[in-house]
Amino acid sequence: MASPVPFDYSDRVLKPGYTSCLGCGEALAMRIVAQAAGKNTIFTACTGCSEIFTSRYPTSSWAAPWLHSLFENSAAIASGVYYALKHKGKLDGVQVIATGGDGGTADIGLQCLSGAAERGDDMLYCCWDNEAYMNTGIQRSSLTPFNAATTTSPSGKVSWGNDRPKKDLPAIMAAHNIPYVGVGSCGYYRELPRMVKKALSYHGPKYLQVHAVCPLGWRSAPAKSCELARLAFETGCYPLYEIIEGETIAHKPPKDGWKPVEEYLKPQGRYRHLFRAADGEMQITRIQALAAGNLRKFYGDDAVPDFAKEAEQKAAEADTAQTTA
Amino acid sequence: MAEQQILEGAMAVAHAVSRCRPEVVAAYPITPQTHISEELSQIVADGDLDAEFVKVESEFGAASVILGASAAGARAYTATSSQGLLLMSEVLWNIAGMRLPVVLACANRSLSAPLSIWCDHQDAEAIRDCGIIQFYAEDNQEACDQHLIAYKVAEDRRVLLPAMVNLDGFLLTHVFEPTIIPDQAKADQYLPPYEAAMKLDVNDPATFGAFTEPDKCMEGRWMVHDACRRSLPVIEEASADFEKIFGRPSGGLLEEYHTDDADIILVAKGSLCGTIKDVVDVMRGEGTKVGLMRIKTYRPWPNEAVLRCLKNAKHVAVIERGASFGAGGVMTPEIKETLFDAGLAIPVSGYCVQLGGREVPPDGIREIVDRAAKGEKQTAYEYFRLKTEILPDLVPGA
C-alpha cells in the first residue's frame, strides 16, 4: 500500500501539533492570520489559551519570533519591540503583530492597547474574540454577548446570564483615528488573509477583531464551529465590517437574507436556558432586537427584516411596561 | 578629565543615563522621579541622545515597553517611584524571570496610604524578592555611577538580570551637589554597545515567555536565584573596572566606615548614611568605637561581605527606612540570619527611623548608639520616636 502523501508544513508560521481543543476557532483564526502575515513577523501574545496551546516548554509551535509576557501587556510589549526595531533600522519588511483574547484586549489589556494606538505605534493588534475568559474556565468578559451564560454570569432563577450587551471595542479603536479597523470571523476564514494584508498595507496602529468560536465555552459541536460563526453574521448578531481610513465597509449581506437569531442561539449551550424557561422567548426577542440594531447600523433600515423590527417593538414595549410598573 | 558641575540629582542621573546610550526609554511621571524622565526627554529632543523616548500611558506600560524592547535586543531604561514601582511590579518579576537586562531607577518614596510623596524604602523593598539587582546610592555621584555599573553587570552574560538604582526621593533627586557626569568616551569604553545573547529576530526565530509544567518551573525560578548569586563577584569586578576607567572608586557591595575595630556597627543604606557618618565621626572623637556598614548592593544580599564586616562587633544596630507590618524590619532579620547562620550570637537591634520622609536628626542616631553601648536588649523591632501622643488624632471617632 502506498503511503499517503504527507502534508507539507515547512512554510507554516504556526506549526501543527499545538494542543488546542477540537473545533477551536481561535486556533483556526490565528493560524490563518499568522500565515497571511508571514514569517517576517514578530508576534506578541497575552496569557491565555493560545499561549498555553502553542508554547509549552520546551516545545513551541511558532516558526516566527514570539513573545509572551503577561495577561494585559501584549500591546505594550509589541510597542517595545517596535521601538527597538525602529531604532535599529530593522523594520524594513518586518512587522509586529500583537495578539490577545477578548479579556486580555477589551478588559485588562485595554489601557496598553489604547496607549499603543494613541502613540501611533506601527503594529497590527489581533483580538481573538471568543466572548469570555475561556482559559480560566469560561468567565464573563466585556465582550460576552447579552444573555449568554458563563461561569460568572450564570443563568438562574433571577438571572438570564450576562445582563449587558457587548462592549463596542471596534468603535473604541476607530475613535483613536487609526487607519484600519477590521471585524472578521473564523467562519469566513477565506476573508481573513485579505483583511490581514489590507491592514498591514497601512502604517500605524491597526486593529483586527476576529470572532472565534469556542466549542468548550459556548457548549457547541466542535465540527460546527465555522457554520456557527457564519450564523453569528447571518443573524446580525456579529456584524462583520472594516473601517478603512474612517470609511465603514460592511461585509456583503448573506445571499438568502438575514436569519432569525434562534438559528444562531439554539445550537449553543450558553443560550440553552433561554429555550428551556417558559418566559425565555422574551429574552430571545431582546437578542433579536439587538441584532436588528446591528443591521440598521451597517445596512440601513430597509435591510432590517420584518421579524427583527417586530422584535424591536416588542422589546421596547416590554421596557416601557417595566419602567411604568 | 570630566569636571564637577553643580547639578540637581535627577538631572545628573538623566545625563549619566544618556551616557549609557539607552536605545529605548519609556517613562511615566511620578514625584519625585519625574525630573529624570523630563531631562531625558529633553536630551532626546535636543538630539543629544539617539533614543526612542516612548510616551507611555502608565508605569505598567513603561515596564512592558522596555521588556519588549529588551527582548528585541535594545538597551532599555525606565525610572519611577513608589506607586509607580508597584504598578510595574508584575512586569518587573516577569522581566527578571525572562532574564532581560534592563536598568531602572527608583527615586525612593513612601507607599500610600496615607499618601506621602516623601522618602522611605518601602517601595523598593516591596519588590526585594523578584530577582532584580538593587543598588542604593548615598549621594548623587554614586547614583550616577551606579547606572553605568548597573548596565555593565546586568548585561554581563554571566548574569543577565535587570538592575535597579535606588536614590532617595527629594533627599537626592532634588538636591544640588557637585557631580561629575561621566565622560562619553570613557562611558563608551566602559559600556560597549549591548549585544543580546538571544533576541526576537525573524532570521532566527525564538519563543520568549513559554509556560512550564511543575516538573521544570522550579528549576527555571532557581536559575534566577543562581544568576543573582553569581552576580556578586561580577558587581565587584564591574566596580573595579569602573575605578580603572574613571579614576574614582564607585559601586561595590558595601562601604565599611570605621568598622574594623568597632564594637558597635550601625547598618543602613541610602542617603541617611551621610548623617550617620557625621555621628560616627563625632562619637569616634569622644572615644566610642562605632562604625557604619553601608549596604550599596542590597540584592543580591552580600552575605559573605556582611559577615566579614560584622563578625567582630559586640552590637549591631540596623537603621531602616522600611518595615514589614505585622512582623518586624526588612533588613534587620536579614542581618540576624547572616549572623545566626554563622553561629554568631551578636545582639542585633532594629529601628524603623523613618517612613514618609520624617527627618532623622543626628541626635537620633546618637541615641541608637548610646542604647547599644549600654547593652540595651531589644525585644522587638522599634518604630523609633513614634509620636504616640498624636495617634488618637489620626483615628476619627476613637
HADDOCK unambig.tbl for C-alpha pairs under 7 A between the chains (distance, minus, plus):
assign (segid A and resid 39 and name CA) (segid B and resid 202 and name CA) 6.76 0.50 0.50
assign (segid A and resid 40 and name CA) (segid B and resid 202 and name CA) 5.35 0.50 0.50
assign (segid A and resid 41 and name CA) (segid B and resid 202 and name CA) 6.60 0.50 0.50
assign (segid A and resid 42 and name CA) (segid B and resid 202 and name CA) 6.86 0.50 0.50
assign (segid A and resid 52 and name CA) (segid B and resid 211 and name CA) 6.84 0.50 0.50
assign (segid A and resid 55 and name CA) (segid B and resid 210 and name CA) 4.87 0.50 0.50
assign (segid A and resid 55 and name CA) (segid B and resid 211 and name CA) 6.23 0.50 0.50
assign (segid A and resid 56 and name CA) (segid B and resid 210 and name CA) 5.93 0.50 0.50
assign (segid A and resid 56 and name CA) (segid B and resid 211 and name CA) 5.29 0.50 0.50
assign (segid A and resid 56 and name CA) (segid B and resid 212 and name CA) 6.09 0.50 0.50
assign (segid A and resid 57 and name CA) (segid B and resid 210 and name CA) 5.64 0.50 0.50
assign (segid A and resid 57 and name CA) (segid B and resid 211 and name CA) 5.74 0.50 0.50
assign (segid A and resid 57 and name CA) (segid B and resid 212 and name CA) 5.30 0.50 0.50
assign (segid A and resid 60 and name CA) (segid B and resid 207 and name CA) 6.73 0.50 0.50
assign (segid A and resid 62 and name CA) (segid B and resid 207 and name CA) 6.98 0.50 0.50
assign (segid A and resid 63 and name CA) (segid B and resid 205 and name CA) 6.28 0.50 0.50
assign (segid A and resid 64 and name CA) (segid B and resid 202 and name CA) 6.17 0.50 0.50
assign (segid A and resid 64 and name CA) (segid B and resid 205 and name CA) 5.02 0.50 0.50
assign (segid A and resid 65 and name CA) (segid B and resid 200 and name CA) 5.40 0.50 0.50
assign (segid A and resid 65 and name CA) (segid B and resid 201 and name CA) 6.08 0.50 0.50
assign (segid A and resid 65 and name CA) (segid B and resid 202 and name CA) 5.94 0.50 0.50
assign (segid A and resid 65 and name CA) (segid B and resid 205 and name CA) 4.23 0.50 0.50
assign (segid A and resid 65 and name CA) (segid B and resid 206 and name CA) 4.92 0.50 0.50
assign (segid A and resid 65 and name CA) (segid B and resid 207 and name CA) 5.84 0.50 0.50
assign (segid A and resid 66 and name CA) (segid B and resid 206 and name CA) 6.50 0.50 0.50
assign (segid A and resid 66 and name CA) (segid B and resid 207 and name CA) 4.90 0.50 0.50
assign (segid A and resid 66 and name CA) (segid B and resid 208 and name CA) 6.02 0.50 0.50
assign (segid A and resid 67 and name CA) (segid B and resid 207 and name CA) 6.13 0.50 0.50
assign (segid A and resid 67 and name CA) (segid B and resid 208 and name CA) 4.62 0.50 0.50
assign (segid A and resid 67 and name CA) (segid B and resid 209 and name CA) 5.92 0.50 0.50
assign (segid A and resid 68 and name CA) (segid B and resid 208 and name CA) 6.09 0.50 0.50
assign (segid A and resid 68 and name CA) (segid B and resid 209 and name CA) 4.72 0.50 0.50
assign (segid A and resid 69 and name CA) (segid B and resid 94 and name CA) 6.69 0.50 0.50
assign (segid A and resid 69 and name CA) (segid B and resid 209 and name CA) 5.78 0.50 0.50
assign (segid A and resid 73 and name CA) (segid B and resid 64 and name CA) 6.31 0.50 0.50
assign (segid A and resid 76 and name CA) (segid B and resid 61 and name CA) 5.80 0.50 0.50
assign (segid A and resid 76 and name CA) (segid B and resid 64 and name CA) 5.46 0.50 0.50
assign (segid A and resid 76 and name CA) (segid B and resid 65 and name CA) 5.17 0.50 0.50
assign (segid A and resid 77 and name CA) (segid B and resid 64 and name CA) 5.09 0.50 0.50
assign (segid A and resid 77 and name CA) (segid B and resid 65 and name CA) 4.86 0.50 0.50
assign (segid A and resid 77 and name CA) (segid B and resid 67 and name CA) 6.21 0.50 0.50
assign (segid A and resid 77 and name CA) (segid B and resid 68 and name CA) 4.13 0.50 0.50
assign (segid A and resid 78 and name CA) (segid B and resid 68 and name CA) 6.13 0.50 0.50
assign (segid A and resid 79 and name CA) (segid B and resid 65 and name CA) 5.90 0.50 0.50
assign (segid A and resid 80 and name CA) (segid B and resid 65 and name CA) 4.01 0.50 0.50
assign (segid A and resid 80 and name CA) (segid B and resid 66 and name CA) 5.70 0.50 0.50
assign (segid A and resid 80 and name CA) (segid B and resid 67 and name CA) 6.74 0.50 0.50
assign (segid A and resid 80 and name CA) (segid B and resid 68 and name CA) 4.22 0.50 0.50
assign (segid A and resid 80 and name CA) (segid B and resid 69 and name CA) 4.12 0.50 0.50
assign (segid A and resid 81 and name CA) (segid B and resid 68 and name CA) 4.76 0.50 0.50
assign (segid A and resid 81 and name CA) (segid B and resid 69 and name CA) 4.65 0.50 0.50
assign (segid A and resid 81 and name CA) (segid B and resid 72 and name CA) 5.39 0.50 0.50
assign (segid A and resid 83 and name CA) (segid B and resid 24 and name CA) 6.77 0.50 0.50
assign (segid A and resid 83 and name CA) (segid B and resid 52 and name CA) 6.44 0.50 0.50
assign (segid A and resid 83 and name CA) (segid B and resid 69 and name CA) 6.64 0.50 0.50
assign (segid A and resid 84 and name CA) (segid B and resid 24 and name CA) 6.44 0.50 0.50
assign (segid A and resid 84 and name CA) (segid B and resid 69 and name CA) 4.94 0.50 0.50
assign (segid A and resid 84 and name CA) (segid B and resid 72 and name CA) 6.12 0.50 0.50
assign (segid A and resid 84 and name CA) (segid B and resid 74 and name CA) 5.48 0.50 0.50
assign (segid A and resid 87 and name CA) (segid B and resid 23 and name CA) 6.70 0.50 0.50
assign (segid A and resid 87 and name CA) (segid B and resid 51 and name CA) 6.96 0.50 0.50
assign (segid A and resid 87 and name CA) (segid B and resid 52 and name CA) 6.68 0.50 0.50
assign (segid A and resid 112 and name CA) (segid B and resid 61 and name CA) 6.13 0.50 0.50
assign (segid A and resid 115 and name CA) (segid B and resid 56 and name CA) 6.41 0.50 0.50
assign (segid A and resid 115 and name CA) (segid B and resid 57 and name CA) 5.58 0.50 0.50
